[in-house]
Amino acid sequence: MPGKNYSDEERKSIVKKVEEAYNSSENMNIKEACKAVGITDSTYYTWKNKFNNYNEDGSSTKSSKNQKSHKTTSNSGIETKVVNLKKDKPFLGFKKISKQMAYSYGIKISTRKVKQILEKNDLAETDYPKPKKKQHTRRFERLSRNEMWMMDLMHYSIKKEGKFYLISILDDYSRFIVAHGVFKKKTVDNVIDVFHQAVDNEGQPNEFLTDRGSQFHSWKGESRFKKLLDKMNIKHILASSQSPQTIGKIESFHRNIQRELLRQQYFDSIQEVKNAIDEYIQYYNHERVHMGIDYLTPADRYFGLKQDAEKLLEVETGDNETTSLYLTGRIDGEPLRAKENNNGQVEVYIAGKKIKEIDSAHKIKQVLQI
């Protein structure tokens, strides 16, 4: 192309091709896009600046103040949301913020644009090392909720009170945390308490996957936990010691909660830890988009909701009794969630923040005639 005289229409077409090449690849910079099209980057900027300064009729764009002001205001609102999201959740990367913006606000923004906004606001750098490239492992996933739950224990320490244990149960299909508890000891009684909490909340699974820890498995006859599952006709699956990745989903959740919460805050007491973990799991279940489930939230999958849908779902137990209410939607562009708790109250969250408790789900059901 060098050495040829181009008409303005041809130059516009070439500039457009450069920008299409640039926008179609997250790894390509402008200089590389120009080279792919066949011009230099200096030529691209010269042509682009010329066309940006004039309208189609040849008049100057410098007089179009209203249009420029409108665009600036719109971009400013998006930028504020990106910056606030990063400040509130500093562990989110560029791609996750892009997906979270689409999910929470219905705003489509490229990973590249997120990076530019964060760099502009000195928020692009994080303390998190890039994850090591994982070897390919065979993945499995159940086809519906409550087909299989998995349970694991995680230990962590805080300065004043020492070690504590987080015991969690995760639904394999949705990654939804069905139940959890924070304890000073990792006893079988505490494991059984969390299990009963899960069954009380969501019914019971067909299968239950654990590692071979002493709380779940005994080399001398059946463990108390195994006897409990047998009594409830729940199949107990033990992870192979040679294949630890079989409980990889819940181990990944425990790594995330350490990286995204426990290492980011200072805690004076176990009670503070409990409160923070409760809040984090609400966020994880209902707000945090998950790459492994097509950037939906675990609650979307667990409760049968589609992204951005406004839906009401009544969750039933095995006795066909309605036990809870789950409502998602949007108010002024902010994500809304309402969920009935174990006391029959409805907790209302907007943008992940709890704003209200309603005395009874029955009042809402009367209004909605359900």
C-alpha positions as CSV (number, residue, x, y, z in Angstrom):
1,M,0.0,0.0,0.0
2,P,2.8,2.5,0.6
3,G,3.4,5.0,-2.2
4,K,-0.2,4.9,-3.5
5,N,-2.5,7.9,-3.4
6,Y,-5.8,7.1,-1.6
7,S,-9.1,8.8,-1.7
8,D,-10.7,9.8,1.6
9,E,-13.2,6.9,1.2
10,E,-10.3,4.4,0.8
11,R,-8.5,5.9,3.8
12,K,-11.6,5.6,5.9
13,S,-12.0,2.0,4.8
14,I,-8.4,1.2,5.8
15,V,-8.8,2.9,9.2
16,K,-11.9,0.9,9.8
17,K,-10.1,-2.4,8.9
18,V,-7.3,-1.5,11.4
19,E,-9.8,-0.9,14.2
20,E,-11.7,-4.1,13.4
21,A,-8.4,-6.1,13.5
22,Y,-7.5,-4.4,16.8
23,N,-10.9,-4.9,18.4
24,S,-11.2,-8.5,17.3
25,S,-8.1,-9.6,19.3
26,E,-7.3,-8.9,22.9
27,N,-3.6,-9.6,22.3
28,M,-3.0,-7.3,19.2
29,N,-2.0,-3.7,19.7
30,I,-2.6,-0.9,17.1
31,K,0.9,-1.2,15.6
32,E,0.4,-4.9,14.9
33,A,-3.1,-4.2,13.5
34,C,-1.7,-1.6,11.2
35,K,1.0,-4.0,10.0
36,A,-1.6,-6.7,9.3
37,V,-3.6,-4.2,7.2
38,G,-0.5,-2.9,5.4
39,I,0.1,0.7,6.7
40,T,2.2,2.2,9.4
41,D,0.8,3.3,12.7
42,S,1.8,6.9,12.1
43,T,-0.2,6.9,8.9
44,Y,-3.2,5.4,10.8
45,Y,-3.1,8.1,13.4
46,T,-2.7,10.9,10.8
47,W,-5.8,9.6,8.8
48,K,-7.8,8.9,11.9
49,N,-7.2,12.4,13.4
50,K,-8.2,14.0,10.1
51,F,-11.5,12.1,9.9
52,N,-12.3,12.6,13.6
53,N,-12.0,16.4,13.2
54,Y,-14.7,16.6,10.5
55,N,-18.3,15.5,10.0
56,E,-19.6,13.7,6.9
57,D,-20.6,17.1,5.4
58,G,-17.1,18.5,5.9
59,S,-18.0,20.7,8.9
60,S,-15.8,20.7,12.0
61,T,-16.6,18.4,14.9
62,K,-15.2,20.9,17.3
63,S,-18.5,22.7,17.3
64,S,-20.4,19.5,18.3
65,K,-20.1,20.2,22.0
66,N,-23.5,18.7,23.0
67,Q,-22.6,15.3,21.4
68,K,-19.2,15.2,23.0
69,S,-20.6,16.1,26.4
70,H,-23.3,13.4,26.2
71,K,-20.7,10.8,25.3
72,T,-18.4,11.9,28.1
73,T,-21.2,11.6,30.6
74,S,-22.2,8.1,29.5
75,N,-18.6,6.9,29.6
76,S,-18.1,8.5,32.9
77,G,-21.0,6.5,34.4
78,I,-19.5,3.2,33.1
79,E,-16.0,4.2,34.3
80,T,-17.4,4.9,37.8
81,K,-19.0,1.5,37.9
82,V,-15.8,-0.3,36.8
83,V,-13.7,1.6,39.3
84,N,-16.2,1.0,42.2
85,L,-16.4,-2.7,41.3
86,K,-12.6,-3.0,41.4
87,K,-12.3,-1.1,44.7
88,D,-15.0,-3.2,46.3
89,K,-13.6,-6.5,44.9
90,P,-9.9,-5.9,44.3
91,F,-9.3,-9.6,43.4
92,L,-11.4,-9.3,40.2
93,G,-9.3,-9.4,37.0
94,F,-10.1,-7.6,33.7
95,K,-12.1,-10.3,32.1
96,K,-14.1,-11.1,35.3
97,I,-15.0,-7.4,35.7
98,S,-16.1,-7.3,32.0
99,K,-18.4,-10.3,32.7
100,Q,-19.6,-8.9,36.0
101,M,-20.5,-5.6,34.4
102,A,-22.6,-7.4,31.8
103,Y,-24.3,-9.6,34.5
104,S,-24.9,-7.0,37.2
105,Y,-25.7,-3.9,35.1
106,G,-26.4,-5.1,31.6
107,I,-23.4,-3.1,30.4
108,K,-21.3,-4.7,27.6
109,I,-17.7,-3.6,28.0
110,S,-14.6,-5.2,26.5
111,T,-11.7,-6.6,28.6
112,R,-9.5,-4.1,26.8
113,K,-11.6,-1.2,27.9
114,V,-11.7,-2.4,31.5
115,K,-7.9,-2.5,31.5
116,Q,-7.7,1.0,30.1
117,I,-10.1,2.4,32.8
118,L,-8.2,0.6,35.6
119,E,-4.8,1.8,34.3
120,K,-6.1,5.3,34.0
121,N,-7.2,5.1,37.7
122,D,-4.0,3.4,38.9
123,L,-6.0,0.2,39.8
124,A,-4.6,-2.2,37.2
125,E,-1.9,-3.7,39.3
126,T,-2.7,-6.4,41.8
127,D,-0.7,-8.4,44.3
128,Y,-1.9,-11.7,42.9
129,P,0.5,-13.8,40.8
130,K,-0.8,-15.2,37.6
131,P,-2.0,-18.8,38.2
132,K,0.2,-21.5,36.9
133,K,-0.9,-23.2,33.7
134,K,-2.8,-26.3,34.8
135,Q,-2.3,-29.7,33.2
136,H,-5.3,-30.9,31.3
137,T,-7.5,-33.0,33.6
138,R,-10.8,-34.7,32.8
139,R,-13.7,-32.8,34.2
140,F,-17.0,-34.2,35.3
141,E,-20.3,-32.5,36.3
142,R,-23.6,-33.8,37.4
143,L,-26.6,-32.8,35.2
144,S,-28.9,-31.2,37.8
145,R,-28.9,-29.8,41.3
146,N,-28.8,-32.0,44.3
147,E,-27.6,-35.0,42.3
148,M,-24.3,-34.8,44.2
149,W,-22.9,-32.6,46.9
150,M,-19.3,-32.5,48.0
151,M,-17.9,-31.6,51.4
152,D,-14.4,-30.4,52.5
153,L,-12.7,-28.8,55.4
154,M,-10.3,-25.8,55.3
155,H,-8.2,-24.5,58.1
156,Y,-6.9,-21.0,58.6
157,S,-5.4,-19.0,61.5
158,I,-5.9,-15.5,62.8
159,K,-3.5,-13.8,65.1
160,K,-5.5,-13.5,68.4
161,E,-7.4,-16.7,68.4
162,G,-5.4,-19.1,66.3
163,K,-6.7,-21.8,64.1
164,F,-10.2,-22.3,62.9
165,Y,-11.9,-24.6,60.4
166,L,-14.4,-23.8,57.6
167,I,-16.6,-26.8,56.7
168,S,-18.5,-26.3,53.5
169,I,-20.9,-28.3,51.3
170,L,-21.0,-27.5,47.5
171,D,-23.5,-28.6,44.9
172,D,-21.5,-30.2,42.1
173,Y,-23.8,-29.0,39.2
174,S,-24.2,-25.4,40.3
175,R,-21.1,-24.7,42.6
176,F,-23.7,-23.3,45.0
177,I,-22.6,-23.5,48.7
178,V,-25.5,-25.3,50.2
179,A,-24.3,-25.0,53.8
180,H,-21.2,-24.0,55.8
181,G,-19.9,-23.5,59.3
182,V,-16.9,-22.1,61.1
183,F,-15.5,-24.0,64.1
184,K,-12.5,-24.2,66.4
185,K,-12.3,-28.0,65.9
186,K,-12.8,-30.3,63.0
187,T,-14.9,-32.9,64.8
188,V,-17.3,-35.4,63.2
189,D,-20.1,-33.7,65.2
190,N,-19.4,-30.4,63.5
191,V,-19.3,-32.1,60.1
192,I,-22.7,-33.7,60.9
193,D,-24.1,-30.4,62.1
194,V,-23.3,-28.7,58.7
195,F,-24.7,-31.7,56.9
196,H,-28.0,-31.4,58.8
197,Q,-28.1,-27.7,58.1
198,A,-27.8,-28.4,54.3
199,V,-30.5,-31.0,54.4
200,D,-32.8,-28.8,56.4
201,N,-32.3,-25.9,53.9
202,E,-32.4,-27.7,50.5
203,G,-33.5,-31.3,50.9
204,Q,-31.0,-34.2,50.4
205,P,-28.7,-35.2,47.6
206,N,-28.5,-38.5,45.8
207,E,-24.8,-38.8,46.3
208,F,-22.2,-37.3,48.6
209,L,-18.5,-36.9,47.8
210,T,-15.7,-36.5,50.3
211,D,-12.1,-37.2,50.7
212,R,-10.8,-39.9,53.1
213,G,-10.5,-37.6,56.1
214,S,-11.1,-39.2,59.5
215,Q,-14.4,-37.3,59.8
216,F,-15.8,-39.1,56.8
217,H,-14.0,-42.4,56.6
218,S,-12.8,-45.0,59.0
219,W,-10.3,-47.8,58.3
220,K,-11.8,-49.8,61.1
221,G,-15.4,-50.4,60.1
222,E,-18.0,-47.7,59.1
223,S,-17.7,-44.2,60.4
224,R,-20.6,-42.3,62.1
225,F,-20.9,-40.1,59.0
226,K,-21.1,-43.1,56.6
227,K,-23.7,-44.7,58.8
228,L,-25.8,-41.5,58.7
229,L,-25.7,-41.4,54.9
230,D,-26.6,-45.1,54.7
231,K,-29.6,-44.5,56.9
232,M,-30.7,-41.7,54.6
233,N,-30.1,-43.8,51.4
234,I,-27.5,-41.4,50.2
235,K,-24.6,-42.9,48.3
236,H,-21.2,-42.0,49.8
237,I,-18.4,-41.6,47.3
238,L,-14.8,-41.4,48.5
239,A,-12.3,-39.5,46.4
240,S,-9.3,-41.5,45.4
241,S,-6.1,-40.6,47.1
242,Q,-4.5,-40.7,43.6
243,S,-7.0,-38.3,42.1
244,P,-7.4,-35.3,44.5
245,Q,-9.0,-33.3,41.7
246,T,-12.2,-35.1,42.1
247,I,-13.1,-32.7,44.9
248,G,-11.4,-29.9,43.0
249,K,-14.5,-27.7,42.8
250,I,-14.8,-27.2,46.6
251,E,-11.0,-27.0,47.1
252,S,-11.1,-24.2,44.5
253,F,-13.9,-22.4,46.5
254,H,-11.7,-22.7,49.6
255,R,-8.7,-21.2,47.8
256,N,-10.9,-18.4,46.5
257,I,-12.2,-17.5,50.0
258,Q,-8.7,-17.4,51.4
259,R,-7.4,-15.2,48.5
260,E,-10.4,-13.0,48.1
261,L,-11.4,-12.5,51.8
262,L,-9.2,-13.9,54.6
263,R,-5.9,-12.6,53.3
264,Q,-7.5,-9.2,52.6
265,Q,-8.8,-8.3,56.0
266,Y,-7.5,-8.3,59.6
267,F,-9.8,-10.2,62.1
268,D,-9.8,-9.8,65.9
269,S,-12.0,-12.8,66.7
270,I,-13.5,-15.9,65.3
271,Q,-16.9,-14.2,65.4
272,E,-15.7,-11.5,63.0
273,V,-14.4,-14.3,60.8
274,K,-17.9,-16.0,60.9
275,N,-19.7,-12.8,60.0
276,A,-17.3,-12.0,57.1
277,I,-17.5,-15.6,55.7
278,D,-21.3,-15.5,55.9
279,E,-21.3,-12.2,53.9
280,Y,-18.7,-13.6,51.4
281,I,-20.8,-16.7,50.7
282,Q,-23.9,-14.7,50.1
283,Y,-21.8,-12.7,47.5
284,Y,-20.3,-15.9,46.1
285,N,-23.6,-17.6,45.7
286,H,-25.7,-14.8,44.4
287,E,-23.5,-12.1,42.8
288,R,-20.1,-13.4,41.8
289,V,-20.1,-14.7,38.2
290,H,-18.4,-18.1,37.7
291,M,-16.3,-18.9,34.6
292,G,-17.0,-22.7,35.0
293,I,-20.8,-22.2,34.6
294,D,-20.8,-19.8,31.7
295,Y,-20.4,-16.6,33.8
296,L,-23.6,-17.1,35.7
297,T,-23.8,-17.1,39.5
298,P,-24.1,-20.4,41.4
299,A,-27.6,-19.4,42.5
300,D,-28.7,-18.9,38.9
301,R,-27.9,-22.5,38.2
302,Y,-29.0,-23.9,41.5
303,F,-32.4,-22.2,41.4
304,G,-32.9,-22.7,37.7
305,L,-32.6,-19.0,36.8
306,K,-31.2,-17.6,33.5
307,Q,-28.9,-14.7,33.3
308,D,-30.6,-11.3,33.6
309,A,-34.0,-13.0,34.0
310,E,-36.6,-11.7,36.4
311,K,-38.1,-14.8,37.9
312,L,-39.9,-16.1,40.9
313,L,-39.1,-19.7,42.0
314,E,-40.5,-21.7,44.9
315,V,-38.1,-24.3,46.1
316,E,-39.7,-27.5,47.3
317,T,-38.6,-30.2,49.7
318,G,-39.0,-33.9,49.1
319,D,-42.4,-33.7,50.8
320,N,-43.6,-31.2,48.2
321,E,-43.9,-28.4,50.8
322,T,-42.9,-25.0,49.7
323,T,-40.0,-23.9,52.0
324,S,-38.5,-20.8,50.5
325,L,-38.8,-17.9,48.1
326,Y,-36.1,-16.7,45.7
327,L,-36.6,-13.6,43.6
328,T,-34.1,-11.8,41.3
329,G,-34.5,-8.7,39.3
330,R,-33.3,-5.1,38.8
331,I,-34.1,-1.7,40.3
332,D,-32.7,1.3,38.5
333,G,-30.1,-0.9,36.9
334,E,-28.9,-2.4,40.2
335,P,-29.2,-6.2,40.8
336,L,-31.9,-7.1,43.2
337,R,-32.2,-10.4,45.1
338,A,-34.7,-11.5,47.8
339,K,-34.5,-14.8,49.6
340,E,-36.4,-16.3,52.4
341,N,-34.3,-17.4,55.3
342,N,-34.8,-20.2,57.8
343,N,-36.9,-18.0,60.1
344,G,-39.4,-17.3,57.3
345,Q,-38.2,-13.7,56.8
346,V,-37.3,-12.3,53.4
347,E,-33.9,-10.7,53.1
348,V,-33.6,-8.1,50.4
349,Y,-30.3,-7.3,48.8
350,I,-29.5,-4.6,46.2
351,A,-26.1,-4.7,44.5
352,G,-25.0,-7.3,47.0
353,K,-25.8,-5.2,50.0
354,K,-28.6,-6.2,52.5
355,I,-31.0,-3.3,52.8
356,K,-34.2,-4.8,54.4
357,E,-35.8,-7.7,56.1
358,I,-39.5,-8.4,55.5
359,D,-41.3,-10.2,58.3
360,S,-42.8,-13.0,56.2
361,A,-42.6,-14.4,52.7
362,H,-46.3,-14.9,52.9
363,K,-46.9,-11.1,52.5
364,I,-44.9,-11.1,49.2
365,K,-46.7,-14.3,48.0
366,Q,-50.1,-12.6,48.7
367,V,-49.1,-9.6,46.6
368,L,-47.8,-11.7,43.8
369,Q,-50.8,-14.1,44.1
370,I,-48.7,-17.2,44.3
